[in-house]
Amino acid sequence: MKGPHVLIVGCGYVGRRLARQLQGDYQVTATTRSAERAAALKRDGIDATVLDLDRLRTSSQIPERLDQAAICYLAPPPGSGESDLRLDRFFQIATVPPQTFVYISTTGVYGDTKGALVDESAPVQPMTDRARRRVSAEEMVRVWCTERHVRRVVLRVPGIYGPGRLPLERLRKAEPTLRDQDAGVTNRIHVDDLVAACVAAIRNPEARGVYNVTDGTSHTSTQFLDRVAALAQLPLAPRVSMDEAQLTFSPERLSFLNESRRISNERMLVNLGVRLRYAQLDEGIRQALDEEGRRTTDNRPWSQ
Ligand SMILES: NC(=O)c1ccc[n+]([C@@H]2O[C@H](COP(=O)([O-])OP(=O)(O)OC[C@H]3O[C@@H](n4cnc5c(N)ncnc54)[C@H](OP(=O)(O)O)[C@@H]3O)[C@@H](O)[C@H]2O)c1
């Protein structure tokens, strides 16, 4: 008899690896927006159901018995507005509260700290609508969970990388990047370490509140790109200054580059008990390249 139910809302890149990790010990149900992807997840042995929170019509799309369950909510907010209407709709249909709600947020909620180290006690100061939607979502989660006595865990996550999520195409196309002296600092997280944090949040009944989930090593986006290039044996990306970037990069890309912060992961290590496998970028990039290489050799397509 397997353990309690875990519902993964938004079973994409992270969700699929999380589902595989949980499958032995939990009854896992995953949601995706299309029947095709649900079928692909089922072929992987993952019980999947179709749920599109932009086109919600009935409440029959999520499992009814969630009272003993954990929900891990991985669907992103919509691309516009200042609040997360998808999450709002999900809460409308989740009429039976689960025991635990794990929400994946972003470290973008801290805004620009000019490179200073921030921990979970730092005030949020979102600088973009994207980050404002996350702050609004975190608040919705807090209120919903508090009113229903649901254990709440919010994981604030920086850029996720891993197999299938390395900037190899950008490097092959020689797309320009910001010169290092103009680039702000950031952290990253390897997808398997993020999955470990999600599992810890579900398993550990003492886990509650907000945790930063990062590798703890800060670097610029240019340094990350350079390490990927070096380890993948590709040429370094051409450099541009911030002034040139302002003229040629997309507003979304610039919004990431305009922020600089170092994120403390101490609470994740000490209180959530996560043991990072890829605290060092090089180790994480090597793993990602190895797994990508194996998939290419096996001729298996990337379906996230
Ligand atoms: N990428 C990063 O660097 C980064 C950094 C910080 C936080 N995050 C956040 O971490 C979470 C997981 O990331 P990921 O890489 O696994 O994302 P992903 O691969 O894009 O997966 C997102 C999942 O959400 C589902 N989804 C999207 N729109 C939906 C809607 N309208 N209704 C219901 N489900 C919907 C997708 O459905 P389909 O399966 O049908 O596509 C997919 O299953 C996301 O919230 C992401 O924003 C990402």
The ligand as an SDF file (V2000), in Angstrom:
LIG
                    3D

 48 52  0  0  0  0  0  0  0  0999 V2000
   12.4260   28.3170  -15.2300 N   0  0  0  0  0  0  0  0  0  0  0  0
   12.9730   28.9060  -14.1810 C   0  0  0  0  0  0  0  0  0  0  0  0
   14.1560   29.2230  -14.1740 O   0  0  0  0  0  0  0  0  0  0  0  0
   12.1320   29.1890  -12.9680 C   0  0  0  0  0  0  0  0  0  0  0  0
   12.6480   29.9280  -11.9130 C   0  0  0  0  0  0  0  0  0  0  0  0
   11.8740   30.1260  -10.7700 C   0  0  0  0  0  0  0  0  0  0  0  0
   10.5930   29.5920  -10.6970 C   0  0  0  0  0  0  0  0  0  0  0  0
   10.1110   28.8940  -11.7550 N   0  0  0  0  0  0  0  0  0  0  0  0
    8.7480   28.3500  -11.6290 C   0  0  0  0  0  0  0  0  0  0  0  0
    8.8250   26.9890  -11.2550 O   0  0  0  0  0  0  0  0  0  0  0  0
    7.6350   26.3240  -11.6730 C   0  0  0  0  0  0  0  0  0  0  0  0
    7.9700   25.0270  -12.3880 C   0  0  0  0  0  0  0  0  0  0  0  0
    8.8150   25.3220  -13.4870 O   0  0  0  0  0  0  0  0  0  0  0  0
    8.9310   24.3450  -14.7340 P   0  0  0  0  0  0  0  0  0  0  0  0
   10.2440   24.6360  -15.3380 O   0  0  0  0  0  0  0  0  0  0  0  0
    8.5900   22.9580  -14.3570 O   0  0  0  0  0  0  0  0  0  0  0  0
    7.7740   24.9420  -15.6820 O   0  0  0  0  0  0  0  0  0  0  0  0
    7.1590   24.2550  -16.9900 P   0  0  0  0  0  0  0  0  0  0  0  0
    8.0130   23.1750  -17.5100 O   0  0  0  0  0  0  0  0  0  0  0  0
    6.7900   25.3750  -17.8980 O   0  0  0  0  0  0  0  0  0  0  0  0
    5.8180   23.5720  -16.4300 O   0  0  0  0  0  0  0  0  0  0  0  0
    4.7390   24.3580  -16.0310 C   0  0  0  0  0  0  0  0  0  0  0  0
    3.5460   23.4620  -15.7970 C   0  0  0  0  0  0  0  0  0  0  0  0
    2.4140   24.3030  -15.5270 O   0  0  0  0  0  0  0  0  0  0  0  0
    1.3630   23.9510  -16.4050 C   0  0  0  0  0  0  0  0  0  0  0  0
    0.5440   25.1020  -16.7540 N   0  0  0  0  0  0  0  0  0  0  0  0
    0.8900   26.1910  -17.4810 C   0  0  0  0  0  0  0  0  0  0  0  0
   -0.1760   26.9760  -17.6550 N   0  0  0  0  0  0  0  0  0  0  0  0
   -1.2190   26.3790  -17.0380 C   0  0  0  0  0  0  0  0  0  0  0  0
   -2.5940   26.6620  -16.9080 C   0  0  0  0  0  0  0  0  0  0  0  0
   -3.1390   27.7250  -17.4860 N   0  0  0  0  0  0  0  0  0  0  0  0
   -3.3790   25.8050  -16.2180 N   0  0  0  0  0  0  0  0  0  0  0  0
   -2.8520   24.6890  -15.6640 C   0  0  0  0  0  0  0  0  0  0  0  0
   -1.5610   24.3420  -15.7630 N   0  0  0  0  0  0  0  0  0  0  0  0
   -0.7540   25.1740  -16.4560 C   0  0  0  0  0  0  0  0  0  0  0  0
    2.0480   23.3900  -17.6480 C   0  0  0  0  0  0  0  0  0  0  0  0
    1.1170   22.5860  -18.3570 O   0  0  0  0  0  0  0  0  0  0  0  0
    1.5780   21.6970  -19.6400 P   0  0  0  0  0  0  0  0  0  0  0  0
    2.0910   20.4250  -19.0430 O   0  0  0  0  0  0  0  0  0  0  0  0
    0.3230   21.5040  -20.4160 O   0  0  0  0  0  0  0  0  0  0  0  0
    2.6180   22.4930  -20.3540 O   0  0  0  0  0  0  0  0  0  0  0  0
    3.1710   22.6050  -17.0280 C   0  0  0  0  0  0  0  0  0  0  0  0
    2.7100   21.3470  -16.6140 O   0  0  0  0  0  0  0  0  0  0  0  0
    6.8690   27.3240  -12.5290 C   0  0  0  0  0  0  0  0  0  0  0  0
    5.8930   27.9640  -11.7490 O   0  0  0  0  0  0  0  0  0  0  0  0
    7.9450   28.3040  -12.9160 C   0  0  0  0  0  0  0  0  0  0  0  0
    7.4140   29.5840  -13.2400 O   0  0  0  0  0  0  0  0  0  0  0  0
   10.8310   28.6700  -12.8720 C   0  0  0  0  0  0  0  0  0  0  0  0
  1  2  1  0
  2  3  2  0
  2  4  1  0
  4  5  1  0
  4 48  2  0
  5  6  2  0
  6  7  1  0
  7  8  2  0
  8  9  1  0
  8 48  1  0
  9 10  1  0
  9 46  1  0
 10 11  1  0
 11 12  1  0
 11 44  1  0
 12 13  1  0
 13 14  1  0
 14 15  2  0
 14 16  1  0
 14 17  1  0
 17 18  1  0
 18 19  2  0
 18 20  1  0
 18 21  1  0
 21 22  1  0
 22 23  1  0
 23 24  1  0
 23 42  1  0
 24 25  1  0
 25 26  1  0
 25 36  1  0
 26 27  1  0
 26 35  1  0
 27 28  2  0
 28 29  1  0
 29 30  1  0
 29 35  2  0
 30 31  1  0
 30 32  2  0
 32 33  1  0
 33 34  2  0
 34 35  1  0
 36 37  1  0
 36 42  1  0
 37 38  1  0
 38 39  2  0
 38 40  1  0
 38 41  1  0
 42 43  1  0
 44 45  1  0
 44 46  1  0
 46 47  1  0
M  CHG  2   8   1  16  -1
M  END
$$$$
